[in-house]
């Protein structure tokens, strides 16, 4: 048996900015839509409560993706400007 949280996290990482919708996640992880919604809710809460990670799980246009927490965007900007200026 696999860890569903780890599996979804890796799928969202690979999906990047495109993210995944519930139907895609349901198909890839062989779960029901209700199970997927519960998993997403659990993961979102865990990311928000974990101060040791700069990652969060967001929903945009009914698609889910990993993103940088707002509190860490300063470092994201530093990286961007050091690479592209």
ABEGO torsion letter per residue (X at the ends): XBBAAAAAAAAAAAAEAAEBBAAAAAAAAGBBAAAAAAAAAAAAAAAAABAABABBBBBBGGBBBBBBBAAAAAAAAAAAAAAAX
